[in-house]
Amino acid sequence: MPLSKKIKIDNIFRLLLLLIILAAPLKFGLPFVENIPNFWPGSLDEWLIWSWPAEIFCLGVCVLTLLALPVLIKKKVPPAFAVCGLLIFVFAVPSVIGSVALTASLVQVIQFGAYFLVWWLVVSLLDDEKSHEILIDCILFSSVIIMGYAVYQYFSGFDATREILKNMDDQAFRGIIESKLGQKRVFSTFIYPNALAGYLLMIFPLCVVRLKITRSIKEKLFYISLTVLSVYVMALTQSRGGLIVLSVLIFLMLYFWVPERGRKYVWSLGCCGALFFVWAVAYSKINAGSWMARLDYWESGLNIVRDHLFTGTGPGTTGYVYPKYMLAGAEETKMLHNNFLQFLAEWGLVSFVGFLAFWGLLFQKTKAILRDHVSMACALGLTAFLIHSLVDFDLYVPGIAVLAFTFHGMILGRSHTTSIKIRTWQKFGICVILVLILAPAGLYLWQYAEADYKTYAAEKSIRAGELKQGLDFLEDAKKMKIPFTWHLLGRLHWQMGHWDRAEDAFKQGAKSATTYSEFDANLARGYFKLSSQSSEQNEHYLKLAIDHMKKAIKNFPVYALYHAELAALYQKSGLRNQAGEEALQALEYHKLSRNKNMKTTEILQQAGFRTGGEAL
């Protein structure tokens, strides 16, 4: 192949990679977790202004990698980091096999695989300083759009956001966003204000370094404006964790850039900042509720790790497992708000060691990083990402995680890391293996995306009263065995009076997510209803209802409503002592709950209980 043609092909792949990195924070700001509701844009306007499903990002990365394989395989790969990646994914296999929700785990593994593919593409394709400068220009260009939109949102964009929220089906999810709107917390393209803060923490060092090294007055003014804007938008997010990490970043910059004789003043400034933070926490100047909620999440996460140390619960399954370990009075969540703890809980110990090594080994190159301004900016951005990861879930938001893996790849590309020399037959073998992995992964993700879209469309149809259309969508989508699809299908069949089909859907759902309590709870409710309709099999259905409600409680022990329903079942079965115990338990958890479900007290009253739990 002529050299000019080869260079053109390489440039096409570079351009496609730059487009993916540019688009990631603009269009993929939602966490890609299977049990967090997706938003599929409908009209052209929605495609332009709203986040896209992350499946599109993962598919794009898979396709680009397959197309670029002949080029990639000729490049050298840093051995230590390649081994870390292999360690993570090889030991994820037993975690996926034993997962409590297989579909969620497969999707999460593909997502993290896409992150590592982006890292490989950056290391291999963007392997010179000119490419790195263009890449930073792309990142900063997207940051200008994101920060500009955040400012617009603060001053006049919240009303438009409220209109969009009216089309969202998940009430809890809507409640979270509406609470941010009420507090005027900006989130731009990221849905969650804290996620926007995590993104800005990675952009801030790039702005400061560009400001430091540029000679042009016009460019200095531009980067001063960009730096100030990033801090201003950070303040608009009202993210306490973000502001604290920003303070740490500024401290590190001053420490490395101030002459050695002035570093004692930097240390004094840092100590004063730390003392102020301790004072602010002690006197509740910083939102104590947010910190206390995280402490609850982390305690539950440690309990998950205790029971699933070596293989984890399965990638992407925290939302399904957390209720089983949730503390009484804690908030419900689908993320542990600590990337490291969540990774350990889901992927298991060995994969976690590989994950830590992947990031930790990079900082062995401190001398090379300090000599190069771009590497230092990337390293500071990564430091901010890793610190913020202790209190949030940035790793699960593609728009942020892609930036982290890109920075990692850029540092390696600029530090001239020792690489593996691969022979021709080894290259061929690696190509075959990658094709055999990426092609099925891409096909599976395509089918998953199709099923996810049909489930979303079914939910909209049901809400509009078009039950038959919703049923058709769900029947097509159920082949992918997504737990929420089974849940929606079961409820729809029940609503249409087809209990036998609803029962089958709930049972299939219970197999697809073994710790998701609502499947057993719905089965218990169905059998309870059948018991009142069939005098001959009354006891049989009541026993089934009690058994399934016990299973639901086992997977969500502190949910007051389940205890109230079990008390009602015991009461109807004549088991008054057990009924009284469950009623007292229900009232206790109801009082502690932050999101009280008033059905709890209604069910207890209908079953003949007073608020003290005593039978009437």
Secondary structure, DSSP 8 states (H G I E B T S, - for coil): --HHHHHHHHHHHHHHHHHHHHHHHHH--S---TTS------SHHHHHHS---HHHHHHHHHHHHHHHHHHHTTS---HHHHHHHHHHHHTHHHHHHT-SSHHHHHHHHHHHHHHHHHHHHHHHHS-SHHHHHHHHHHHHHHHHHHHHHHHHIIIIIHHHHHHHHTT---HHHHHHHHHHHHTT---TTSSSHHHHHHHHHHHHHHHHHHHHH---HHHHHHHHHHHHHHHHHHHHHT-HHHHHHHHHHHHHHHHHHS-GGGHHHHHHHHHHHHHHHHHHHHTT-S-HHHHHHHHHHHHHHHHHHHHSTTT-S-TT-HHHHHHHH--TT----SS-S-HHHHHHHHH-HHHHHHHHHHHHGGGGGHHHHHH-HHHHHHHHHHHHHHHHTTTS-GGG-HHHHHHHHHHHHHHHHHTT-------HHHHHHHHHHHHHHHHHHHHHHHHHHHHHHHHHHHHHHHHTT-HHHHHHHHHHHGGG--HHHHHHHHHHHHHTT-HHHHHHHHHHHHHHSTT-HHHHHHHHHHHHHHHHH-STTHHHHHHHHHHHHHHHHHHSTT-HHHHHHHHHHHHHHT-HHHHHHHHHHHHHHHHH-SS--THHHHHHHHTTB-TTS-B-
